[in-house]
């Protein structure tokens, strides 16, 4: 900036004229004020930058939470729910646990689930009731049945009646992960996700 332009950089506030460039270069008191002002501005910019970073991290966390696929586990066995939850911690899957079909109905009306994992026998019904509940849900989640006596005949029956798969109990982690991954990767889940987002 040349000297003629620098001397003309003034701001009028009411009746007072403040020379923004020229006076700060001539007046040591103004230089001190300008340095303080620069320090304040620098601090404000750094604070805004940190806040922006915090906001970006929060948005990313929210996106990650939203991108987690939801599984509803219907079982009266709290230990199974705890164990499944631990198995799925490292995966982008979120497990919700309810004990009854009544509770499952309430959850399915409020939330969208990609998979309903249900025990074959429940306190207020059975896996077929859970299958019907899932079919009433807007997202029509896949239904996976768990049973301690899972055999080929029960597996065939479950698949023929509309279940996605049968999972034997006690749970074997690689099998749980494989079946849940496959159920959540099916095209209809991806299409529902694309429409929902």
Secondary structure, DSSP 8 states (H G I E B T S, - for coil): --HHHHHH-EEEETTEEEESSHHHHH-HHHHHHHHHHHHHHHHHHHHHHHHHHHHHHHHHHHHHHHHSEEEEEE-S-HHHHHHHHHHHTTTTEEEEEESSHHHHHHHHHHS--SEEEEESEETTEEHHHHHHHHHHSTT--EEEEEETT--HHHHHHHHHTT-SEEEESS--HHHHHHHHHHHHTSHHHHHHHHHH-
